[in-house]
Amino acid sequence: MAIRFPSNIAISVLLLFGGALGAYNASSNDFRFAILGDRTGEAQPGVYEEAWHETDADHPDFVITTGDTIQGENDLTMDKEWQRVLQLLAPYRKYRIFFIPGNHDVWSIASAQAFEKYTKRPLHYGFNFKQAHFVVLDDSRSDQLPAEELAFLRNDLEANKRQSLKFVFSHRPTWLIQVVFSNPNFPLHQLAKRYGVKYVIAGHLHQMQHYELDGITYLLLASSGGHLRDSKQYKDGWFFQHTLVTVHDQSVDFRIKELAPPFGQGRITRPADWGPSGLENSSK
């Protein structure tokens, strides 16, 4: 089954990698996709490669990143960095990859153009897969969600309101402070409530965090290659991972899969095991 892009999305949203999606009964509402966390800043040797190796073993229908694919921040070296990353990803061309612009990917006009050139994605876009709708927002150059991104989100959700399951992705968790204090009075949350968004997902901090607000799940996903900070302890949410999301009609199951040795211990958790400050289920 082909992904159906909204009519307002440019042709540049079409496939970076031309492989077909996984085979399944077209009438089924079951599918699964993988989410990879940040590769940078300060990519740790071999980690991103292992994250992709383990993702490939799960055979997802497609892959979404949380941004920071290159170290970036230098217009003179960005082309070589993107070219190296695409070489690294060459074995995985059978998957459709939906890149999110992170602050290490986009910091200038030239770097924004490079992101679109190498990923074949716009800076913001939406796509449908079966009963689900996915929105990618660009907060690469701002700690607050820009007004134009909110306008895009509103228009995109309105155009796809008949899709029964909705996810919103961005690199930075611009929503974090509001959600920490359980404040529902901010524009992104109000739009999410209005249009039935169930999951809002980001990266950037490299730490696993989970929040619930008005029936909406907010997730910060841990790193898939970028350096670990602070305590560097698994129990505090600092670890390398990839996440497998299995969708069955309106049911969504997140498996947060710590990388295998030597980069982790291969532990598997779900969002409910995590809270704002680390692991809440001590048996994990």
Backbone as CSV, one residue per row, in Angstrom:
resi,resn,N_x,N_y,N_z,CA_x,CA_y,CA_z,C_x,C_y,C_z
1,MET,0.841,-1.191,0.000,0.000,0.000,0.000,0.874,1.238,0.000
2,ALA,0.580,2.189,-0.819,1.395,3.395,-0.899,0.973,4.388,0.163
3,ILE,1.944,5.180,0.620,1.632,6.273,1.524,0.951,7.369,0.736
4,ARG,-0.108,7.957,1.298,-0.865,9.011,0.642,-0.479,10.338,1.255
5,PHE,0.141,11.204,0.484,0.545,12.503,0.991,-0.538,13.525,0.731
6,PRO,-0.764,14.465,1.671,-1.728,15.525,1.433,-1.365,16.321,0.199
7,SER,-2.375,16.877,-0.463,-2.161,17.546,-1.739,-1.291,18.779,-1.619
8,ASN,-1.179,19.367,-0.411,-0.372,20.571,-0.272,1.097,20.283,-0.029
9,ILE,1.480,19.018,-0.086,2.871,18.664,0.137,3.589,18.551,-1.210
10,ALA,4.750,19.182,-1.306,5.493,19.222,-2.560,5.987,17.849,-2.956
11,ILE,6.310,17.728,-4.241,6.800,16.454,-4.765,8.089,16.028,-4.090
12,SER,8.789,16.994,-3.468,10.035,16.640,-2.790,9.828,15.734,-1.607
13,VAL,8.577,15.578,-1.138,8.292,14.664,-0.045,8.352,13.206,-0.482
14,LEU,8.410,12.927,-1.764,8.432,11.562,-2.240,9.708,10.870,-1.817
15,LEU,9.804,9.619,-2.100,10.736,8.722,-1.445,12.192,9.115,-1.569
16,LEU,12.909,9.069,-0.440,14.354,9.107,-0.472,14.883,7.744,-0.884
17,PHE,14.314,6.713,-0.308,14.713,5.352,-0.640,13.520,4.676,-1.307
18,GLY,13.753,4.034,-2.436,12.664,3.599,-3.285,12.078,2.258,-2.972
19,GLY,12.485,1.614,-1.885,12.001,0.284,-1.609,10.531,0.250,-1.263
20,ALA,9.895,-0.890,-1.518,8.476,-1.061,-1.214,8.279,-1.218,0.280
21,LEU,7.095,-0.890,0.730,6.752,-1.124,2.118,6.538,-2.612,2.338
22,GLY,6.557,-3.002,3.622,6.409,-4.407,3.949,5.122,-4.998,3.405
23,ALA,5.151,-6.263,3.087,3.986,-6.925,2.509,2.994,-7.290,3.604
24,TYR,1.709,-7.004,3.368,0.657,-7.364,4.295,-0.665,-7.255,3.572
25,ASN,-1.720,-7.708,4.202,-3.058,-7.631,3.639,-3.497,-6.170,3.585
26,ALA,-3.812,-5.666,2.391,-4.135,-4.249,2.232,-5.372,-3.849,3.009
27,SER,-6.235,-4.786,3.356,-7.440,-4.462,4.096,-7.190,-4.387,5.603
28,SER,-6.009,-4.805,6.046,-5.687,-4.814,7.462,-5.292,-3.428,7.930
29,ASN,-5.629,-3.101,9.171,-5.190,-1.854,9.783,-4.003,-2.070,10.704
30,ASP,-3.301,-3.167,10.518,-2.114,-3.460,11.312,-0.860,-3.011,10.565
31,PHE,0.035,-2.359,11.277,1.351,-2.048,10.713,2.284,-1.711,11.856
32,ARG,3.553,-1.568,11.537,4.515,-1.149,12.556,5.585,-0.285,11.934
33,PHE,6.082,0.615,12.740,7.142,1.500,12.274,8.165,1.676,13.383
34,ALA,9.355,2.106,13.001,10.440,2.309,13.961,10.739,3.790,14.095
35,ILE,11.150,4.183,15.290,11.605,5.543,15.547,13.044,5.465,16.037
36,LEU,13.928,6.192,15.356,15.306,6.307,15.808,15.508,7.668,16.444
37,GLY,16.191,7.695,17.584,16.516,8.942,18.254,17.647,9.672,17.553
38,ASP,18.142,10.710,18.196,19.190,11.545,17.606,20.467,10.742,17.340
39,ARG,21.070,10.977,16.197,22.400,10.421,15.908,23.503,11.281,16.517
40,THR,23.310,12.617,16.492,24.250,13.566,17.084,23.461,14.424,18.078
41,GLY,24.026,15.385,18.867,25.384,15.822,18.800,26.347,14.851,19.453
42,GLU,27.565,15.022,18.971,28.676,14.209,19.429,28.374,12.721,19.285
43,ALA,28.206,12.308,18.024,27.877,10.912,17.740,28.921,9.974,18.333
44,GLN,28.439,8.941,18.997,29.320,7.947,19.602,29.617,6.829,18.597
45,PRO,30.879,6.466,18.411,31.260,5.520,17.352,30.485,4.213,17.426
46,GLY,29.898,3.839,16.290,29.261,2.541,16.137,27.838,2.446,16.642
47,VAL,27.358,3.424,17.407,26.045,3.295,18.037,24.919,3.402,17.011
48,TYR,24.962,4.414,16.167,23.898,4.595,15.175,23.851,3.407,14.219
49,GLU,25.015,2.888,13.861,25.055,1.714,12.992,24.371,0.520,13.652
50,GLU,24.620,0.329,14.954,23.973,-0.774,15.667,22.469,-0.545,15.789
51,ALA,22.069,0.705,16.016,20.639,1.011,16.100,19.937,0.645,14.798
52,TRP,20.569,0.935,13.671,19.971,0.572,12.386,19.987,-0.938,12.166
53,HIS,21.049,-1.594,12.598,21.112,-3.061,12.468,19.956,-3.711,13.231
54,GLU,19.690,-3.235,14.437,18.609,-3.801,15.245,17.231,-3.395,14.703
55,THR,17.139,-2.182,14.169,15.890,-1.765,13.532,15.567,-2.652,12.339
56,ASP,16.567,-2.938,11.546,16.380,-3.787,10.371,15.875,-5.167,10.769
57,ALA,16.333,-5.665,11.898,15.895,-6.988,12.364,14.416,-7.001,12.732
58,ASP,13.845,-5.829,13.009,12.423,-5.739,13.348,11.524,-5.636,12.117
59,HIS,12.092,-5.396,10.953,11.337,-5.312,9.695,10.151,-4.349,9.768
60,PRO,10.392,-3.086,10.144,9.277,-2.136,10.187,8.791,-1.785,8.792
61,ASP,7.609,-1.210,8.716,7.084,-0.757,7.428,7.743,0.536,6.975
62,PHE,8.165,1.359,7.917,8.921,2.569,7.603,9.620,3.037,8.866
63,VAL,10.483,4.045,8.721,11.289,4.545,9.837,11.153,6.062,9.913
64,ILE,11.046,6.570,11.137,11.025,8.012,11.398,12.188,8.317,12.334
65,THR,12.865,9.447,12.107,13.931,9.871,13.014,13.422,11.005,13.894
66,THR,14.190,11.338,14.939,13.844,12.516,15.736,14.765,13.691,15.443
67,GLY,15.583,13.598,14.391,16.436,14.714,14.003,17.870,14.570,14.473
68,ASP,18.675,15.627,14.189,20.111,15.625,14.473,20.782,14.418,13.831
69,THR,20.697,14.380,12.516,21.312,13.293,11.752,22.781,13.578,11.479
70,ILE,23.155,14.854,11.314,24.563,15.223,11.147,24.989,16.089,12.329
71,GLN,26.304,16.228,12.514,26.805,17.121,13.559,26.583,18.572,13.171
72,GLY,26.853,18.894,11.894,26.455,20.160,11.314,27.051,21.398,11.945
73,GLU,26.261,22.471,11.873,26.622,23.789,12.386,27.790,24.415,11.637
74,ASN,28.072,23.916,10.435,29.146,24.455,9.609,28.746,24.300,8.145
75,ASP,28.476,25.417,7.482,28.042,25.364,6.082,29.104,24.753,5.175
76,LEU,30.369,24.813,5.566,31.457,24.344,4.710,31.611,22.826,4.733
77,THR,31.132,22.179,5.769,31.325,20.721,5.888,30.030,19.927,5.786
78,MET,28.894,20.609,5.711,27.615,19.897,5.798,27.397,18.930,4.638
79,ASP,27.816,19.288,3.426,27.600,18.391,2.287,28.318,17.066,2.482
80,LYS,29.569,17.126,2.909,30.315,15.886,3.150,29.680,15.072,4.264
81,GLU,29.166,15.749,5.286,28.511,15.013,6.376,27.268,14.287,5.893
82,TRP,26.433,14.970,5.119,25.222,14.323,4.599,25.587,13.160,3.679
83,GLN,26.613,13.345,2.879,27.018,12.271,1.971,27.498,11.049,2.745
84,ARG,28.225,11.264,3.844,28.670,10.133,4.670,27.482,9.413,5.309
85,VAL,26.506,10.176,5.778,25.333,9.548,6.394,24.559,8.726,5.367
86,LEU,24.394,9.258,4.158,23.661,8.504,3.138,24.402,7.230,2.757
87,GLN,25.738,7.251,2.793,26.498,6.025,2.563,26.240,5.021,3.677
88,LEU,26.198,5.519,4.901,25.918,4.652,6.050,24.540,3.996,5.915
89,LEU,23.577,4.755,5.377,22.208,4.249,5.258,21.961,3.438,3.989
90,ALA,22.948,3.328,3.133,22.759,2.626,1.860,22.200,1.211,2.014
91,PRO,22.611,0.434,3.027,22.053,-0.919,3.154,20.571,-0.943,3.497
92,TYR,20.002,0.207,3.865,18.617,0.240,4.333,17.700,0.979,3.361
93,ARG,18.049,0.985,2.102,17.242,1.670,1.103,15.878,1.018,0.881
94,LYS,15.710,-0.189,1.388,14.397,-0.835,1.270,13.351,-0.159,2.148
95,TYR,13.779,0.680,3.097,12.851,1.365,3.986,12.631,2.809,3.545
96,ARG,11.412,3.283,3.718,11.148,4.701,3.590,11.527,5.376,4.905
97,ILE,12.323,6.415,4.809,12.824,7.097,5.993,12.272,8.513,6.002
98,PHE,11.639,8.870,7.111,11.067,10.197,7.266,11.934,10.976,8.259
99,PHE,12.747,11.869,7.710,13.674,12.643,8.518,12.985,13.856,9.132
100,ILE,13.409,14.209,10.344,12.961,15.406,11.040,14.152,16.358,11.144
101,PRO,13.970,17.640,10.855,15.096,18.570,10.961,15.410,18.914,12.414
102,GLY,16.643,18.643,12.826,17.102,19.008,14.163,18.001,20.227,14.110
103,ASN,18.364,20.738,15.266,19.209,21.935,15.307,20.608,21.679,14.773
104,HIS,21.066,20.416,14.799,22.357,20.089,14.190,22.244,19.905,12.676
105,ASP,21.032,19.750,12.175,20.803,19.599,10.735,20.555,20.934,10.052
106,VAL,19.848,21.827,10.728,19.406,23.088,10.119,19.709,24.238,11.073
107,TRP,20.540,25.168,10.613,20.913,26.334,11.419,21.033,27.597,10.567
108,SER,20.863,27.454,9.251,21.044,28.556,8.320,20.211,28.276,7.073
109,ILE,20.129,29.269,6.202,19.407,29.064,4.944,20.050,27.956,4.129
110,ALA,21.380,27.989,4.036,22.084,26.965,3.249,21.882,25.572,3.828
111,SER,21.898,25.456,5.152,21.729,24.129,5.765,20.298,23.625,5.603
112,ALA,19.319,24.548,5.589,17.935,24.143,5.320,17.807,23.582,3.916
113,GLN,18.468,24.235,2.960,18.452,23.739,1.579,19.145,22.393,1.481
114,ALA,20.239,22.226,2.226,20.952,20.947,2.208,20.099,19.837,2.802
115,PHE,19.382,20.125,3.884,18.487,19.127,4.475,17.488,18.632,3.445
116,GLU,16.849,19.558,2.740,15.853,19.165,1.741,16.490,18.423,0.576
117,LYS,17.688,18.835,0.189,18.383,18.182,-0.933,18.719,16.727,-0.608
118,TYR,19.275,16.496,0.568,19.786,15.163,0.882,18.723,14.225,1.448
119,THR,17.767,14.738,2.165,16.726,13.861,2.718,15.542,13.695,1.780
120,LYS,15.415,14.595,0.804,14.253,14.620,-0.092,12.952,14.847,0.691
121,ARG,13.070,15.575,1.784,11.914,15.946,2.606,11.887,17.464,2.769
122,PRO,10.701,18.065,2.827,10.613,19.472,3.218,10.932,19.628,4.710
123,LEU,11.003,20.850,5.168,11.278,21.083,6.582,10.083,20.720,7.461
124,HIS,8.875,20.826,6.934,7.702,20.299,7.627,6.795,19.624,6.605
125,TYR,6.089,18.604,7.036,5.240,17.846,6.115,4.341,16.908,6.906
126,GLY,3.369,16.353,6.225,2.512,15.338,6.806,2.360,14.184,5.833
127,PHE,2.051,13.012,6.352,1.763,11.871,5.478,0.792,10.925,6.170
128,ASN,0.066,10.195,5.357,-0.869,9.176,5.842,-0.320,7.789,5.597
129,PHE,-0.557,6.913,6.545,-0.300,5.494,6.343,-1.468,4.729,6.933
130,LYS,-2.220,4.058,6.031,-3.433,3.366,6.452,-4.322,4.329,7.236
131,GLN,-4.726,3.957,8.477,-5.656,4.780,9.237,-4.963,5.905,10.005
132,ALA,-3.646,5.993,9.918,-2.885,6.930,10.738,-2.394,8.128,9.933
133,HIS,-2.289,9.260,10.619,-1.700,10.461,10.033,-0.511,10.892,10.883
134,PHE,0.547,11.301,10.212,1.784,11.711,10.861,2.120,13.128,10.428
135,VAL,2.484,13.976,11.392,2.889,15.344,11.104,4.320,15.543,11.607
136,VAL,5.169,16.102,10.766,6.537,16.464,11.123,6.641,17.983,11.139
137,LEU,7.029,18.543,12.285,7.156,19.986,12.446,8.628,20.391,12.507
138,ASP,8.905,21.622,12.117,10.271,22.148,12.107,10.448,23.153,13.240
139,ASP,11.147,22.733,14.297,11.531,23.671,15.352,13.052,23.685,15.503
140,SER,13.740,23.461,14.379,15.191,23.321,14.399,15.912,24.580,14.850
141,ARG,15.301,25.753,14.625,15.990,27.017,14.919,15.300,27.826,16.000
142,SER,14.456,27.178,16.802,13.734,27.913,17.835,13.363,26.993,18.989
143,ASP,13.507,27.504,20.208,13.068,26.751,21.380,11.562,26.843,21.586
144,GLN,10.907,27.712,20.833,9.455,27.818,20.835,8.947,27.388,19.458
145,LEU,7.779,26.796,19.418,7.233,26.385,18.135,6.806,27.626,17.366
146,PRO,7.432,27.901,16.213,7.138,29.134,15.475,5.675,29.197,15.028
147,ALA,5.188,30.426,14.861,3.795,30.630,14.471,3.473,29.950,13.158
148,GLU,4.420,29.960,12.222,4.156,29.335,10.923,4.031,27.819,11.051
149,GLU,4.708,27.237,12.054,4.568,25.801,12.274,3.203,25.474,12.871
150,LEU,2.741,26.299,13.771,1.398,26.105,14.319,0.340,26.240,13.237
151,ALA,0.541,27.207,12.330,-0.407,27.370,11.225,-0.389,26.154,10.313
152,PHE,0.820,25.652,10.025,0.919,24.445,9.200,0.228,23.271,9.888
153,LEU,0.479,23.117,11.197,-0.122,22.009,11.943,-1.639,22.090,11.895
154,ARG,-2.178,23.273,12.124,-3.629,23.456,12.103,-4.205,23.074,10.737
155,ASN,-3.607,23.576,9.686,-4.104,23.302,8.333,-3.963,21.828,7.972
156,ASP,-2.852,21.238,8.373,-2.598,19.836,8.044,-3.571,18.916,8.786
157,LEU,-3.786,19.176,10.074,-4.726,18.352,10.826,-6.154,18.518,10.324
158,GLU,-6.508,19.729,9.930,-7.847,19.946,9.375,-8.017,19.163,8.077
159,ALA,-6.992,19.165,7.235,-7.072,18.462,5.951,-7.116,16.949,6.124
160,ASN,-6.649,16.462,7.292,-6.571,15.018,7.518,-7.373,14.588,8.746
161,LYS,-8.424,15.325,9.053,-9.178,15.061,10.270,-9.915,13.729,10.236
162,ARG,-10.115,13.176,9.064,-10.803,11.886,8.979,-9.896,10.710,9.324
163,GLN,-8.601,10.939,9.349,-7.696,9.874,9.781,-7.916,9.636,11.274
164,SER,-8.089,8.389,11.663,-8.559,8.100,13.019,-7.439,8.073,14.059
165,LEU,-6.189,8.015,13.633,-5.063,7.925,14.562,-4.012,8.949,14.129
166,LYS,-3.544,9.773,15.067,-2.664,10.884,14.685,-1.455,10.979,15.610
167,PHE,-0.291,11.242,14.979,0.980,11.428,15.669,1.583,12.761,15.230
168,VAL,2.194,13.482,16.168,2.924,14.708,15.845,4.366,14.551,16.302
169,PHE,5.306,14.812,15.391,6.730,14.699,15.665,7.418,16.047,15.507
170,SER,8.412,16.293,16.333,9.330,17.413,16.149,10.654,17.025,16.780
171,HIS,11.682,17.810,16.507,12.975,17.526,17.133,13.005,18.023,18.574
172,ARG,12.815,19.309,18.749,12.829,19.872,20.100,11.479,19.634,20.786
173,PRO,11.500,19.361,22.085,10.246,19.267,22.839,9.813,20.661,23.299
174,THR,9.337,21.481,22.371,8.942,22.847,22.712,7.794,22.871,23.719
175,TRP,7.147,21.745,23.880,6.009,21.596,24.783,6.401,21.234,26.216
176,LEU,7.672,20.974,26.462,8.085,20.284,27.685,7.702,21.034,28.967
177,ILE,8.023,22.312,29.055,7.764,23.043,30.298,6.271,23.061,30.615
178,GLN,5.450,23.282,29.576,4.007,23.305,29.805,3.497,21.960,30.314
179,VAL,4.007,20.899,29.726,3.531,19.566,30.113,4.045,19.178,31.496
180,VAL,5.287,19.553,31.805,5.826,19.265,33.139,4.912,19.828,34.221
181,PHE,4.378,21.025,33.992,3.519,21.670,34.978,2.026,21.421,34.719
182,SER,1.748,20.408,33.863,0.359,20.003,33.577,-0.509,21.168,33.146
183,ASN,0.058,22.053,32.346,-0.671,23.212,31.838,-1.175,22.908,30.431
184,PRO,-2.487,22.784,30.246,-3.014,22.461,28.914,-3.211,23.681,28.019
185,ASN,-2.914,24.852,28.534,-3.262,26.083,27.811,-2.118,26.589,26.942
186,PHE,-1.718,25.735,25.997,-0.751,26.192,24.998,-1.202,25.676,23.631
187,PRO,-0.855,26.395,22.562,-1.490,26.148,21.254,-1.321,24.737,20.712
188,LEU,-0.144,24.156,20.829,0.041,22.816,20.271,-0.900,21.824,20.957
189,HIS,-1.001,21.909,22.263,-1.859,20.976,22.995,-3.323,21.183,22.635
190,GLN,-3.726,22.433,22.498,-5.108,22.709,22.139,-5.451,22.165,20.757
191,LEU,-4.514,22.291,19.817,-4.734,21.710,18.489,-4.769,20.189,18.558
192,ALA,-3.873,19.622,19.360,-3.856,18.164,19.508,-5.185,17.657,20.056
193,LYS,-5.724,18.335,21.072,-7.023,17.943,21.637,-8.138,18.097,20.603
194,ARG,-8.115,19.201,19.892,-9.195,19.491,18.940,-9.265,18.441,17.849
195,TYR,-8.101,17.976,17.387,-8.086,17.065,16.234,-7.792,15.618,16.620
196,GLY,-7.774,15.316,17.896,-7.645,13.930,18.314,-6.261,13.339,18.181
197,VAL,-5.223,14.177,18.270,-3.847,13.653,18.277,-3.636,12.889,19.573
198,LYS,-3.068,11.688,19.477,-2.857,10.860,20.662,-1.409,10.826,21.126
199,TYR,-0.463,11.120,20.208,0.946,10.984,20.551,1.730,12.171,20.012
200,VAL,2.532,12.798,20.883,3.429,13.895,20.511,4.829,13.460,20.919
201,ILE,5.766,13.436,19.970,7.052,12.762,20.166,8.188,13.676,19.729
202,ALA,9.259,13.708,20.524,10.429,14.529,20.213,11.699,13.813,20.662
203,GLY,12.832,14.443,20.349,14.144,13.952,20.777,14.893,15.074,21.480
204,HIS,16.085,15.399,20.958,16.879,16.568,21.339,17.616,16.421,22.659
205,LEU,16.970,16.008,23.717,17.613,15.952,25.036,18.373,14.656,25.267
206,HIS,18.126,13.626,24.441,18.786,12.319,24.528,18.356,11.529,25.764
207,GLN,17.307,11.933,26.423,16.849,11.281,27.649,15.409,10.799,27.485
208,MET,15.116,9.600,27.978,13.776,9.053,27.923,12.899,9.698,28.986
209,GLN,11.790,10.310,28.549,10.806,10.883,29.464,9.409,10.619,28.912
210,HIS,8.450,10.505,29.813,7.066,10.202,29.436,6.117,11.033,30.277
211,TYR,5.129,11.647,29.616,4.121,12.460,30.281,2.758,12.147,29.673
212,GLU,1.708,12.334,30.459,0.332,12.233,29.990,-0.399,13.517,30.361
213,LEU,-1.138,14.082,29.419,-1.903,15.292,29.674,-3.170,15.265,28.836
214,ASP,-4.310,15.257,29.480,-5.612,15.258,28.793,-5.737,14.119,27.786
215,GLY,-5.193,12.945,28.134,-5.308,11.799,27.247,-4.318,11.785,26.094
216,ILE,-3.399,12.737,26.077,-2.369,12.795,25.043,-1.047,12.340,25.650
217,THR,-0.361,11.432,24.975,0.934,10.931,25.416,2.040,11.782,24.817
218,TYR,2.887,12.327,25.675,4.062,13.092,25.251,5.305,12.263,25.569
219,LEU,6.128,12.044,24.543,7.323,11.231,24.714,8.569,11.979,24.271
220,LEU,9.592,11.913,25.105,10.953,12.279,24.724,11.723,10.972,24.587
221,LEU,12.286,10.726,23.425,12.982,9.459,23.205,14.481,9.607,23.425
222,ALA,15.062,8.584,23.994,16.494,8.566,24.268,17.291,8.510,22.969
223,SER,18.582,8.633,23.102,19.497,8.751,21.963,19.610,7.452,21.159
224,SER,19.925,7.631,19.874,20.324,6.487,19.032,21.744,6.674,18.517
225,GLY,22.516,7.495,19.215,23.908,7.725,18.806,24.532,8.942,19.436
226,GLY,23.721,9.981,19.688,24.240,11.178,20.344,24.667,10.886,21.776
227,HIS,25.638,11.642,22.276,26.253,11.352,23.570,25.233,11.384,24.706
228,LEU,25.526,10.612,25.745,24.698,10.569,26.937,25.193,11.611,27.935
229,ARG,24.258,12.221,28.636,24.601,13.331,29.517,24.374,12.960,30.983
230,ASP,24.646,13.910,31.841,24.355,13.826,33.274,24.821,12.499,33.867
231,SER,23.919,11.748,34.491,24.337,10.534,35.206,24.741,9.399,34.272
232,LYS,24.272,9.453,33.027,24.510,8.379,32.046,23.957,7.031,32.511
233,GLN,23.007,7.049,33.439,22.441,5.821,33.995,21.124,5.482,33.316
234,TYR,20.955,4.199,33.022,19.719,3.714,32.394,18.490,4.111,33.206
235,LYS,18.549,3.945,34.516,17.395,4.225,35.366,16.960,5.678,35.299
236,ASP,17.878,6.562,34.898,17.583,7.984,34.774,17.173,8.379,33.353
237,GLY,17.053,7.378,32.473,16.614,7.640,31.104,17.729,7.888,30.109
238,TRP,18.980,7.629,30.513,20.120,7.858,29.621,20.598,6.522,29.061
239,PHE,20.272,6.252,27.810,20.685,5.004,27.181,20.500,5.131,25.675
240,PHE,21.059,4.181,24.939,20.925,4.135,23.487,19.810,3.170,23.128
241,GLN,18.993,3.527,22.153,17.797,2.742,21.857,17.311,2.966,20.429
242,HIS,16.397,2.089,20.027,15.454,2.388,18.950,14.088,1.925,19.452
243,THR,13.047,2.469,18.889,11.690,2.180,19.360,10.870,1.562,18.237
244,LEU,10.215,0.459,18.534,9.325,-0.199,17.590,7.887,0.063,18.014
245,VAL,7.086,0.599,17.093,5.700,0.941,17.369,4.802,0.032,16.533
246,THR,3.967,-0.747,17.200,3.043,-1.653,16.527,1.626,-1.106,16.653
247,VAL,0.961,-0.953,15.513,-0.386,-0.395,15.467,-1.359,-1.487,15.056
248,HIS,-2.399,-1.655,15.854,-3.487,-2.588,15.533,-4.787,-1.815,15.637
249,ASP,-5.313,-1.372,14.481,-6.501,-0.528,14.443,-6.235,0.746,15.242
250,GLN,-6.873,0.948,16.401,-6.630,2.141,17.218,-5.696,1.862,18.401
251,SER,-5.211,0.640,18.502,-4.303,0.272,19.580,-2.859,0.494,19.138
252,VAL,-2.064,1.145,19.999,-0.674,1.463,19.679,0.220,0.953,20.801
253,ASP,1.210,0.147,20.444,2.124,-0.443,21.420,3.549,0.025,21.119
254,PHE,4.145,0.744,22.067,5.530,1.203,21.948,6.448,0.229,22.676
255,ARG,7.454,-0.267,21.990,8.509,-1.059,22.620,9.806,-0.258,22.514
256,ILE,10.266,0.250,23.632,11.496,1.046,23.672,12.638,0.076,23.918
257,LYS,13.459,-0.136,22.901,14.403,-1.252,22.905,15.840,-0.729,23.074
258,GLU,16.344,-0.887,24.267,17.739,-0.547,24.522,18.631,-1.383,23.612
259,LEU,19.717,-0.785,23.126,20.605,-1.530,22.246,21.277,-2.683,22.991
260,ALA,21.661,-3.672,22.219,22.345,-4.843,22.755,23.790,-4.491,23.117
261,PRO,24.483,-5.371,23.877,25.901,-5.136,24.180,26.703,-4.978,22.883
262,PRO,27.739,-4.141,22.876,28.338,-3.452,24.033,27.740,-2.092,24.333
263,PHE,26.655,-1.717,23.634,26.101,-0.368,23.794,24.945,-0.300,24.787
264,GLY,24.539,-1.446,25.312,23.447,-1.503,26.275,23.246,-2.943,26.699
265,GLN,22.130,-3.204,27.358,21.831,-4.554,27.844,20.594,-5.162,27.186
266,GLY,20.055,-4.497,26.174,18.934,-5.066,25.441,17.628,-5.084,26.197
267,ARG,17.473,-4.221,27.191,16.227,-4.178,27.962,15.113,-3.534,27.125
268,ILE,13.888,-4.010,27.331,12.729,-3.504,26.585,11.713,-2.957,27.584
269,THR,11.282,-1.736,27.330,10.287,-1.099,28.192,9.185,-0.497,27.332
270,ARG,8.140,-0.017,28.017,7.056,0.715,27.374,6.981,2.102,28.007
271,PRO,6.286,3.035,27.368,6.206,4.385,27.942,5.754,4.411,29.393
272,ALA,4.808,3.537,29.771,4.292,3.542,31.141,5.360,3.218,32.178
273,ASP,6.477,2.622,31.743,7.559,2.321,32.675,8.377,3.557,33.037
274,TRP,8.162,4.644,32.282,8.971,5.849,32.449,8.122,7.011,32.912
275,GLY,8.753,7.936,33.598,8.093,9.156,34.022,8.927,10.363,33.649
276,PRO,8.703,11.488,34.292,9.461,12.706,33.995,10.938,12.631,34.372
277,SER,11.297,11.776,35.325,12.669,11.772,35.814,13.318,10.396,35.800
278,GLY,12.801,9.509,34.954,13.467,8.222,34.832,12.530,7.039,34.954
279,LEU,13.119,5.901,35.250,12.391,4.642,35.281,11.513,4.587,36.528
280,GLU,10.221,4.358,36.327,9.288,4.297,37.435,9.018,2.875,37.876
281,ASN,9.275,1.918,36.987,9.108,0.511,37.317,10.487,-0.045,37.658
282,SER,10.780,-0.203,38.923,12.133,-0.586,39.370,12.514,-1.995,38.981
283,SER,11.544,-2.804,38.522,11.851,-4.184,38.134,12.472,-4.264,36.760
284,LYS,12.446,-3.143,36.000,12.970,-3.155,34.638,14.492,-3.046,34.643
